[in-house]
Amino acid sequence: QVQLVESGGGLVQAGDSLRLSCAASGRTLRSYAMGWFRQAPGKEREFLATVSWSGSSTYYAYYADSVKGRFIISADNAKNTVYLQMNRLRPEDTAVYYCAAGPLNALRTSDTVNYWGQGTQVTVSS
């Protein structure tokens, strides 16, 4: 069993940056791919980014085209925490952001997720 707790959401202005954190407990990050999704009102949950560990200190990151170049995912294995650095935020980035855990190298869609966090609201004003 894995428990995921997100933090770092809030209200920001367009162009600002924000960093989300996801603390995992129950199992180590190395057992699962970890990632971020978001869901805006009236829309489907959208994949953003994922990391999968390879070796003792290396992980691979994969991004959705919609956020590539603006968002950066990172992980701290010692802290069992995954981060999402969001830069140059836009009003259309407003959504509930969810942390997720799923199979290594295969976390890409909602139906591949084994565990979800409770979500954290990000609101970007224009």
C-alpha positions as CSV (number, residue, x, y, z in Angstrom):
1,Q,0.0,0.0,0.0
2,V,1.2,3.5,-0.9
3,Q,0.0,6.8,0.6
4,L,0.6,10.0,-1.4
5,V,0.2,13.5,0.1
6,E,0.5,16.5,-2.2
7,S,1.3,20.0,-1.0
8,G,2.3,23.4,-2.5
9,G,-0.8,24.4,-4.4
10,G,-2.3,27.9,-4.2
11,L,-3.3,31.0,-6.0
12,V,-0.7,32.7,-8.3
13,Q,-0.7,35.1,-11.1
14,A,0.0,34.3,-14.8
15,G,3.8,34.1,-15.4
16,D,4.5,33.0,-11.8
17,S,6.2,29.7,-10.8
18,L,5.0,27.2,-8.2
19,R,6.4,23.9,-6.9
20,L,4.3,21.0,-5.9
21,S,5.5,18.2,-3.6
22,C,4.3,14.7,-3.2
23,A,5.4,12.7,-0.1
24,A,5.0,9.0,-0.4
25,S,4.8,6.5,2.4
26,G,4.3,2.8,2.7
27,R,6.7,1.8,-0.2
28,T,9.8,3.4,-1.6
29,L,9.7,5.5,-4.8
30,R,11.9,3.0,-6.5
31,S,9.1,0.4,-6.5
32,Y,6.9,2.5,-8.6
33,A,6.9,5.1,-11.3
34,M,5.7,8.4,-9.8
35,G,3.9,11.1,-11.7
36,W,1.6,14.1,-11.9
37,F,-1.8,14.5,-13.4
38,R,-4.3,17.4,-13.4
39,Q,-8.0,17.8,-13.8
40,A,-9.7,21.1,-14.7
41,P,-13.4,21.6,-14.2
42,G,-15.4,19.8,-16.9
43,K,-12.3,18.1,-18.3
44,E,-10.8,14.7,-18.1
45,R,-7.8,14.0,-15.9
46,E,-4.7,14.8,-17.9
47,F,-1.2,13.2,-17.6
48,L,1.6,15.7,-17.1
49,A,4.9,14.0,-16.2
50,T,6.4,10.9,-14.6
51,V,9.7,9.6,-13.2
52,S,11.0,6.0,-13.1
53,W,14.1,5.0,-11.3
54,S,17.0,3.3,-13.0
55,G,19.9,2.3,-10.8
56,S,20.7,3.8,-7.4
57,S,20.7,7.5,-8.2
58,T,19.3,7.9,-11.7
59,Y,15.8,8.4,-12.9
60,Y,14.1,9.0,-16.2
61,A,11.6,11.7,-16.7
62,Y,8.9,11.8,-19.3
63,Y,6.6,14.7,-20.1
64,A,3.4,15.3,-21.9
65,D,3.8,17.7,-24.8
66,S,1.5,20.2,-23.2
67,V,3.9,20.9,-20.4
68,K,7.3,20.0,-21.9
69,G,9.7,22.9,-21.4
70,R,7.6,24.6,-18.7
71,F,7.2,21.9,-16.0
72,I,10.0,19.9,-14.5
73,I,9.5,16.8,-12.5
74,S,12.2,15.6,-10.0
75,A,12.5,13.1,-7.2
76,D,14.4,12.7,-3.9
77,N,14.7,9.1,-3.1
78,A,16.0,9.7,0.4
79,K,12.9,11.8,1.2
80,N,10.5,9.6,-0.8
81,T,9.2,12.8,-2.4
82,V,8.5,13.8,-5.9
83,Y,8.3,17.4,-7.0
84,L,6.7,19.3,-9.9
85,Q,8.2,22.6,-10.7
86,M,5.8,24.7,-12.7
87,N,7.1,27.8,-14.5
88,R,5.5,30.5,-16.6
89,L,2.0,29.5,-15.4
90,R,-1.0,30.3,-17.5
91,P,-4.7,30.6,-16.5
92,E,-5.3,27.4,-18.4
93,D,-3.1,25.6,-16.0
94,T,-5.8,26.1,-13.3
95,A,-6.8,22.6,-12.1
96,V,-6.6,20.2,-9.3
97,Y,-3.1,18.5,-9.4
98,Y,-2.8,14.9,-8.4
99,C,0.2,12.8,-7.5
100,A,0.1,9.2,-8.7
101,A,2.0,6.0,-8.5
102,G,2.0,3.2,-11.1
103,P,4.1,0.6,-12.9
104,L,7.6,1.5,-13.7
105,N,8.1,3.0,-17.2
106,A,4.4,2.6,-17.9
107,L,2.7,5.5,-16.0
108,R,1.1,7.5,-18.8
109,T,-2.7,7.4,-18.4
110,S,-5.2,7.4,-15.6
111,D,-6.0,3.7,-16.0
112,T,-2.4,2.8,-15.3
113,V,-2.4,4.4,-11.9
114,N,-2.3,2.2,-8.9
115,Y,-2.4,5.0,-6.2
116,W,-3.7,8.6,-6.2
117,G,-3.1,11.4,-3.8
118,Q,-5.9,13.6,-2.6
119,G,-5.1,16.5,-5.0
120,T,-4.0,20.1,-4.5
121,Q,-5.7,23.1,-6.1
122,V,-3.7,25.4,-8.4
123,T,-5.4,28.5,-9.5
124,V,-3.7,30.9,-12.0
125,S,-5.2,34.4,-12.3
126,S,-4.8,36.5,-15.5
